[in-house]
């Protein structure tokens, strides 16, 4: 059981670092637009996004955690395959979302939101 909790924590931390890297890439893509903004205010983006990143990381970790919980009682080989496929899908969709937001923001001069 301890192994499953550690694996879940590692997955959560991975997603948190993933979102940190995505936000950094986004900011680096638009350094020219940040020239008039104080450095402290630019860095505060990370603090203000912490709740959103935590929520997203939990949502992305939850399905894997649920599959691992099932594996505690019932451990068929196909659940490992399902976990790998699900992780692969998420690792494909999330970077596309980040890079799509960078491309759209360049065109619209606004960060993508629910209206898109």
Secondary structure, DSSP 4 states (H G I P E B T S, - for coil): -HHHHHHHHHHHHHHHHHHHHHHHHHHHHTGGGGTTS-HHHHHHHHHHTHHHHHHHHHHHHHHHHHHHHHHHH---HHHHHHHHHHHHHHHHHHHHHHHHHHHHHHHHSS---TT-
